[in-house]
Amino acid sequence: MVFTNLRKVAEPMIRILVVALTILVCDVAHSQFGKPGDLKMEPHTYKASSGEEVAAELGRLVVPARHENPDGATFELAFVRFPSTSANPGPPIVYLAGGPGGSGIGSARGKRFPLFMAMREFGDVIAFDQRGTGLSEPKYTFTIESDYPLDEVFEPKKYADNVYPQIQSQLEKLKTNEDLDLRSFTTNESADDLNMLRVALGADKITLWGISYGTHLSFATLRRHAQYIDKAILAGVEGPDDTLKLPSDQQVLIEEVARRAESDPNVNAILPDVMESLEEVFERVRKKPVFLETRDPVTREKVNVLIDHWTLQYHVAGLIGRAASVRLIPVFVSRALKDDFKQVGATAMRLRRHKETNSVMAFVMDCASGATAKRIELIANEASISLIGDAINSTDPFLCGACGDVDVGDEFRSPLDSDVPTLFISGTLDGRTAVANAEKVRTGFSRNDHLIIDGAGHSDDLFLGSPEILKVMQAFMRNEDLPTTAIELAPIKFVRPRK
């Protein structure tokens, strides 16, 4: 009887204690940054690299590390809001940087600053730092140290086997010591961040403005929150299943660069058939790798490093991947025909010997997006018929297992249907996000336009290659007919090869 009475008194007290402890645990989980949805805004003078200044606001938004667990750990996301110059502004325009790992706030500071200012005609422009980037907190890193034998053929799998334990060990420490759930770094989580940002800003809808990985994030946002998206401008399209690149796209690009080089009189006089010469170089090195004397970047001592077939593929993938380096292709070929591989030395050493710090966010995001089995099979089949094989994807596919179970699944990678008005922008010399990507994705978009910029590479070219690009973007934002869907940039100024 006594025990029964005690239980009647104790049980309510225990329930109260449990609730109190639960609240305490939740408060501790949120204490570093606050509670999800908390928003702080303060006046901010934004200074561009050019020295120009503009009055803006610096915002900080608290979001759940995992949106499915709003009572768990939190992140704080930073953004700069440039106020609209319109008397009747439309929805906020959220800029999404590439990478993954790029900073939206940082992107606005450089050459694109005038573009950000011009877009204020249509609404507030938000330079957004995605979770784990820029001014957003927290940020995590891991370090890779490689000492691959200089006299051995470079094999991506062997390299990965060497550095894999380093990555896995450091990620495990973060998971244990920082209580970090690596599944916090998926594109779906970032898509949900954008919807929380919309709510925090009190906006019915937002416009997405993304480049490269920023387009990949935009597709996830359109899939999850389409009813809250007004428009989208997507440049350098990385579709839902485009994280791993296709060798066939690289082959098309190499052939196009070679064709343009051959049409340059300064090149043609020395290299009348650039593609044939490039194929000859690759075949020579495939049959007989060569040693190159170069300098060790760590010890500064002279060493001999092997220039093998895969190293050459990786080097050329880098050349065609950047607009500034495409112009060097004829010089590279003319020298390689004479067994001069000095240009490749730095690449060969960087592959084999390096100590580099990497963003956990950038690494895990790509690994989580992954690829469908069909895509992986296609890449394997195409690698054997492409001059540079699968080198564009580097060693990453062999390293993702270190993240554990972060894959977002094939539903994320499936084709997307949308009626959100979308402007796609692509460059014909883009070595990272091919024109074909946008052409494939846009089949599911009922209201879209595709601006193709002939001669544009990745990144700045897609926005700044011609003044006409902004005019097209402005027409799109005004719901007007586009002045054009094709822009031709000035021909590449190839560096004259040596005789």
Protein Blocks (a to p, Z undefined) as FASTA:
>chain_A
ZZmmmmmmmmmmmmmmmmmmmmmmmmmmmmmnopehiacddddddddfkopacddddddd
dddfblklmmlccddddddddddfbfbdcdddddddehehiafklmmmmmmlmmmmmmmm
noccdddddehiajbccdddddddddddfkbccdfklmmmmmmmmmmmmmmmmmmmnopa
fklmcfklmmmmmmmmmmmnopabdcdddehjlmmmmmmmmmmmmmmcfbdcdehiadfk
lmbccfklmmmmmmmmmmmmmmpmklmmmmmblmlmmmmmmmmmmmmccddddddfklop
acdddddfklmmmmmmmmmmpmklmmmmmmmmmmmmnopaklmmmmmmmmmnccddddfk
lmmmmmmnmpafklmmmmmmmmmmgfklmmlnmmmlmmmmmnopabgbjklmpccddfbd
cdddddfklckbgfklmmmmmmmpmbdcddddehiaehjlmmmmpmklmmmmmmmmnopa
cfbfcdcddddddddddZZ
